[in-house]
Amino acid sequence: MSETLTRPHLHLSPDAIYPFDARSIAKRFRHAAIFGALDALTKGETMRFINDHDPLPLLAQLQARYGAGIEITYRQREPGAIVIDFVKQ
């Protein structure tokens, strides 16, 4: 007798938030990792970016690469504590 095992299907809502702590990634790989993570998002998903400094050059690169395809919202903007939500549009 054969028994079928079923696993619950994991369904992520389009409003899912995925943390991305840039502080733990080597500087030479950081931007590539961020672009890869943003490319992996589907419409409505959010990457919550955490960093120790305000990434102004990165934000300029994101605007150039994604334009209106990514919404950028600061959640925390204090010296040493930056949290930004990037939402795929």
C-alpha positions as a printed NumPy array, in Angstrom:
array([[  0.   ,   0.   ,   0.   ],
       [  1.395,   3.35 ,  -1.056],
       [  0.888,   6.415,   1.053],
       [  0.994,   9.891,  -0.42 ],
       [  2.64 ,  12.503,   1.738],
       [  1.425,  16.005,   1.339],
       [  3.102,  19.124,   2.543],
       [  1.244,  22.3  ,   3.229],
       [  1.681,  24.645,   0.305],
       [  3.475,  27.8  ,   1.352],
       [  1.76 ,  30.751,  -0.254],
       [  3.422,  34.103,   0.143],
       [  1.145,  37.071,  -0.169],
       [  2.146,  39.833,  -2.552],
       [  2.463,  42.053,   0.528],
       [  5.271,  39.931,   1.985],
       [  8.211,  41.747,   3.612],
       [ 11.688,  40.243,   3.271],
       [ 14.474,  41.597,   5.507],
       [ 17.817,  42.361,   3.886],
       [ 20.591,  43.283,   6.33 ],
       [ 23.32 ,  44.844,   4.209],
       [ 25.659,  45.11 ,   7.2  ],
       [ 26.364,  41.387,   7.038],
       [ 27.442,  41.383,   3.371],
       [ 30.994,  42.174,   2.248],
       [ 31.148,  45.638,   0.668],
       [ 32.479,  44.33 ,  -2.641],
       [ 29.372,  42.11 ,  -3.075],
       [ 26.774,  44.382,  -1.487],
       [ 25.286,  46.188,  -4.508],
       [ 25.15 ,  43.025,  -6.615],
       [ 23.363,  41.221,  -3.778],
       [ 20.876,  44.074,  -3.404],
       [ 20.109,  44.151,  -7.141],
       [ 19.669,  40.371,  -7.156],
       [ 17.301,  40.507,  -4.204],
       [ 15.234,  43.291,  -5.793],
       [ 15.11 ,  41.431,  -9.119],
       [ 13.724,  38.384,  -7.265],
       [ 10.774,  40.312,  -5.798],
       [  7.361,  40.036,  -7.411],
       [  4.881,  42.879,  -7.653],
       [  3.738,  44.064,  -4.226],
       [  6.571,  42.406,  -2.297],
       [  8.844,  44.454,  -0.067],
       [ 12.529,  44.187,   0.719],
       [ 13.222,  45.823,   4.087],
       [ 16.782,  47.106,   3.767],
       [ 18.834,  47.571,   6.953],
       [ 22.15 ,  49.403,   6.97 ],
       [ 24.469,  51.423,   9.201],
       [ 24.687,  54.413,   6.839],
       [ 22.401,  56.241,   4.406],
       [ 23.053,  54.616,   0.997],
       [ 22.564,  57.688,  -1.2  ],
       [ 24.764,  56.433,  -4.105],
       [ 22.834,  53.134,  -4.046],
       [ 19.497,  54.97 ,  -4.15 ],
       [ 20.661,  56.891,  -7.238],
       [ 21.63 ,  53.584,  -8.885],
       [ 18.24 ,  52.081,  -8.006],
       [ 16.409,  55.046,  -9.519],
       [ 18.448,  54.717, -12.707],
       [ 17.93 ,  50.943, -12.918],
       [ 14.297,  50.557, -11.817],
       [ 12.736,  54.032, -12.109],
       [  9.1  ,  53.86 , -11.015],
       [  9.376,  50.061, -10.732],
       [ 10.567,  50.352,  -7.123],
       [  8.973,  52.494,  -4.428],
       [ 11.481,  53.687,  -1.818],
       [ 10.307,  54.575,   1.7  ],
       [ 12.501,  55.34 ,   4.688],
       [ 11.243,  53.626,   7.87 ],
       [ 14.136,  54.815,  10.04 ],
       [ 16.771,  57.409,   9.189],
       [ 19.139,  58.023,  12.074],
       [ 22.937,  58.003,  12.19 ],
       [ 23.994,  54.356,  12.341],
       [ 20.453,  53.03 ,  11.884],
       [ 18.894,  53.133,   8.43 ],
       [ 15.823,  51.103,   7.471],
       [ 14.317,  51.482,   3.996],
       [ 11.44 ,  49.595,   2.381],
       [ 11.832,  48.853,  -1.322],
       [  8.464,  47.814,  -2.784],
       [  8.28 ,  46.215,  -6.239],
       [  5.634,  48.02 ,  -8.31 ]])
